[in-house]
Structure formats: structure tokens, C-alpha cells
């Protein structure tokens, strides 16, 4: 039976309903992860949980130790990762409260430690990253969203920006021109690192605001927090359905 790990993003620094059996402080060659890896039972399954931004929410996207996080989950026994991400909506159908299960991504980040294959190598190592998300895992997320009746898109290109600031309207125009449907700050290098360690990986993205220039309103942190508050219960329900059916 596949061992699943959940990486919680903004709004999901704790997994309510997780019966914690053990909290692991994992030492990695890449430094400390964002927090302890929690092992326990959720929806009748043994799972792991790690808060990407720490608990409390304290690590900005560009300061997260993605290598340590992914390594720690692998060392703890994870075989697949369900990543939860709060994003902005670029596609006109992807407004606040909409879910997206992206099928591809574009990486706009810089200066992040983005690979395990950097130093003291016996040979140069490349990975095939043509399709960054696990299709079987995507299909499980899509089936769960459909069963729960939530508005969602079963496609999407995730544009990952550096942060921590939000994007300009002109940058969103560029991302849209590049084919991006949603924009976030934490999708990379996490997805690539999971591939390097042969971990299945898929993203459940919750749209918490229209991207810059996509509405006439100023992007409000209060509105984003409200969208997170309204959506996190649905996220947990989708995760529960995926795990119970896996």
C-alpha cells in the first residue's frame, strides 16, 4: 500500500483530523526541514504531514528549504506526495474558491536550491521532467473533486514565481501569454525534487484570489485569508476521499 505524505501550504499548517502517532525531527544533508514530519492516521490511512511554511506560518516561499523537506519525507518512508498550494487565478474560469489540478508548470524562480544532483557527483545526472505531475495521482484528485461536487479544473499550467511579493499586472500578462493558468510561489523546486527522489507527486491548488489585473479590485490579504478559511475544509474533504479510495 502506497505511503502518502501531505505537504500543507498556506492555510494548512496543521491537518485537522490527523491522529498523530509520532513527530519526527529528521536530520538531512541539506539542513533542517520546515518542521517535524508528523506520522499518524487520517481518513483511515497511515499518512505523513509536513507544513511547508512551518507552524506557525513563518517561512516565506523563497526561504523554504525544499530539499530538506522532500528528503525528510523520503527518509521517513513516503512514496507519494500530495501537495496543497494556494494560488492566484489567471484563467478566466479559475476564480476565488476554484480548485485546479495542474498538469504542467513553468518555473520563474531564481536562486533556489533546486536539485539534489549538484555536488560530489560520480557522474552528471538528469531527470525526465516532461510531465512534472504523476498522472495516476492527478486522476485520484480529479475523481475526488468530482465526487465532492467542488468547482474545479482538471487541467492547468502552474506558473511558479519567486515571491514573496505578489506579481505585477504586466507580469501576469506575460505569464498568461506563456500559457499559465494559475500562479503561485511554492510549486518549484518541490515538484522537481520529488521526481529526483522517485516520489510520485501531484498538486491540489486552491485559487484564493484573482491574479493581478484580473479584477478591478486591489488584492487584499484579508480576502485571501477568507478564501483560505472557506476552502481549507474542502481541501481536507478531498484529501480524505483520495486517501480512503487509494
C-alpha positions, -999 to 999 in steps of 0.1 A, spaced: 0 0 0 14 34 -10 27 56 18 14 91 12 28 124 25 8 156 25 26 189 22 4 217 36 7 252 22 -7 285 33 -38 279 54 -29 243 61 -2 244 87 -20 217 107 -40 188 94 -72 187 115 -84 152 118 -49 137 118 -43 114 147 -6 120 154 12 89 165 48 103 161 65 135 153 99 130 137 128 156 137 146 144 106 182 154 100 191 158 64 223 165 45 206 198 33 198 213 67 166 214 86 131 209 71 103 234 77 92 214 108 87 179 122 73 152 100 41 141 116 31 104 113 -4 94 120 -38 83 108 -61 104 85 -92 91 68 -83 56 79 -48 56 63 -14 60 77 0 92 63 27 118 69 22 155 71 46 184 68 38 221 70 57 237 41 58 272 57 63 258 92 39 260 121 31 288 128 32 301 92 67 318 93 87 308 62 83 328 31 83 309 -2 119 319 -12 133 308 22 117 273 24 143 245 24 126 225 -3 155 200 -5 153 192 32 116 189 32 114 164 3 145 145 16 129 142 51 97 128 37 116 102 16 137 93 46 106 89 67 92 64 42 70 84 19 63 70 -16 40 97 -29 33 134 -21 1 153 -23 10 190 -24 -15 216 -13 -9 251 -28 -28 284 -25 -26 302 -59 -39 331 -79 -62 326 -108 -52 337 -143 -75 316 -164 -110 333 -165 -127 302 -152 -104 299 -122 -117 325 -97 -115 325 -59 -127 292 -44 -120 272 -76 -98 241 -75 -72 233 -101 -52 201 -106 -24 213 -127 -9 191 -155 22 212 -162 42 241 -149 66 269 -158 94 278 -133 101 315 -130 120 312 -97 157 320 -91 184 314 -66 166 284 -50 185 252 -43 167 232 -69 185 199 -72 200 171 -52 224 165 -80 248 194 -75 280 184 -56 303 154 -52 288 136 -81 303 105 -97 285 115 -129 262 142 -141 225 132 -135 195 144 -155 158 136 -149 130 135 -174 106 163 -163 85 164 -194 54 158 -173 60 170 -138 30 156 -121 20 120 -116 -10 112 -138 -24 85 -117 -22 107 -86 -38 136 -106 -67 113 -116 -73 104 -80 -75 141 -71 -98 148 -100 -121 119 -91 -124 131 -55 -132 167 -66 -158 155 -90 -174 132 -63 -175 161 -38 -190 184 -63 -165 212 -59 -159 236 -89 -126 225 -104 -104 223 -135 -88 190 -144 -60 209 -162 -38 239 -156 -3 252 -161 12 264 -128 35 294 -131 58 295 -101 72 329 -92 99 339 -67 78 358 -42 73 369 -15 57 399 -32 27 393 -55 31 398 -92 25 430 -112 -3 431 -137 23 432 -166 39 400 -152 6 383 -152 1 393 -188 34 377 -195 25 345 -176 -8 343 -195 10 347 -228 33 319 -217 3 297 -212 0 298 -174 -35 293 -159 -26 298 -122 3 315 -104 19 305 -71 52 307 -53 59 272 -39 54 247 -67 91 247 -76 116 233 -70 94 209 -49 80 190 -78 114 185 -95 130 174 -62 102 148 -57 110 135 -92 147 133 -84 139 110 -55 114 89 -75 84 101 -54 50 104 -72 38 140 -69 7 159 -76 -7 193 -67 -41 203 -54 -43 241 -60 -69 263 -43 -74 296 -60 -76 323 -33 -75 355 -54 -77 367 -90 -42 373 -102 -30 409 -106 -50 428 -132 -77 401 -134 -102 421 -114 -109 457 -108 -102 453 -71 -70 456 -52 -57 423 -40 -65 422 -3 -47 399 22 -80 398 42 -98 385 11 -71 359 6 -73 348 42 -111 345 39 -108 324 8 -83 301 26 -106 299 56 -136 290 33 -116 265 12 -95 245 37 -124 224 49 -130 214 13 -93 206 8 -94 182 38 -125 165 25 -108 160 -9 -77 146 7 -98 123 29 -116 109 -2 -84 104 -21 -68 85 8 -98 64 16 -101 53 -20 -64 47 -26 
